[in-house]
């Protein structure tokens, strides 16, 4: 995939995300932790797509391309575990009635983020995860696979939590919670074998939109003050039972 193709695809994705961000900034319940976390994930997704395009500025070693390429790849690897971390916290808040983050999740988040941060810093001198050669060409390092594997820890942990606490999740919410981590995992696996295409970010975009529709469905069917389902949802439930 050429640089221009990548910029067009990521630019289109960013435009979609901006529309969702604007909607939630205007209509979302900003007092809700879920809304704030979701907005954080949306905004971070935009940043990830921008730095992904920056990390595609290969070639032209004697130009500004080198600086853009180095900055893009540095932040792309550095921010890789942050979004899955936010998603894991989002799932924890949904399941936990008191809103407290479990010690296990805190440990997982701290361990993975510190590990990837250390590897990214080390890669600037050793090329463990990646390197930019003298021709300004990005090259994967011998430990490249560690970054997506550690990211999978968050996604698989969130899926495990959803399955483990399925009894605390409404059946209509189960599929969206399982779908969010599934698409980035598939995209990352594809990208690991087919370099040059932003499969992981496309999977991320699909997941974010899934949760956006899911969150909107909750807001339109739930009373803001009491947190219980409104008459619209009640009538739909009764129609299904009668049928």
C-alpha positions, 0 to 999 in steps of 0.5 A, a space after each residue: 500500500 502506498 503512502 497516499 493510499 494509507 493517508 486516504 484510508 486513515 483520513 476517512 476513518 478519522 473523519 468518521 471518528 470525529 463525527 462520533 466524537 462530536 455527537 458524544 461531546 454534545 449529547 453524551 452524559 459527561 458525568 458518566 465514567 463510561 462516557 468519559 472513557 469512551 470519549 478517551 478511546 475515540 480520541 486516542 483512536 484518532 491519534 493512533 491513525 494519525 501516527 500510523 500514517 506518519 509511520 509510513 513515510 519511508 524513503 527520502 532519507 535526506 528530507 523531513 520524511 525521516 523525522 516524521 517516520 521516526 516520530 510516527 513509529 515511536 508513538 505507534 508502538 508506545 501507544 499500542 497498549 493504552 487503548 486496550 488498557 482503557 477498554 479493560 477498565 471500561 469492562 471492569 466499570 461495567 461489571 463491577 457495581 462499586 466501580 473499583 478496578 481490581 488489583 489483578 487488572 491494575 497489575 496487568 495494565 501496569 506490567 504490560 505498559 511498563 514492558 512495552 514502554 521499556 522495549 520501545 525505548 530500548 529499540 531506539 538503540 538496539 532495534 528490538 521491536 523495530 528500527 529505521 535504517 539509513 535509507 529511512 526504511 522501517 524494519 521489524 525487529 527480532 522481538 516485534 511479535 512481543 508488542 501485539 502479543 502483549 496487547 492481546 493480553 488486554 483483549 483476551 483478559 477483557 473477553 475472559 471477564 465478560 464470559 466469567 461475569 456473563 450473569 452480570 451482563 444483559 444478554 443484549 450487551 454480551 455480543 458487543 462486549 465480545 465483538 470489541 476485542 475480536 476485530 482488532 485481534 483479527 486485524 493485528 494477526 492479518 497485519 503481522 503477516 501482511 505488512 503495509 495494510 492498517 488491518 489492526 486500525 480498521 478492526 479498531 474502527 469497527 469495534 469503536 463503532 460497534 460500542 458507539 451504537 451499543 452505548 447509544 442504544 442504552 441511552 435511548 432505552 434507559 431513564 437518565 435519572 433512575 438508570 432503569 429502562 424506560 417505557 419504550 424498552 418496556 413496550 418492546 420487551 412486552 411485544 417480544 414476550 407476547 409474540 
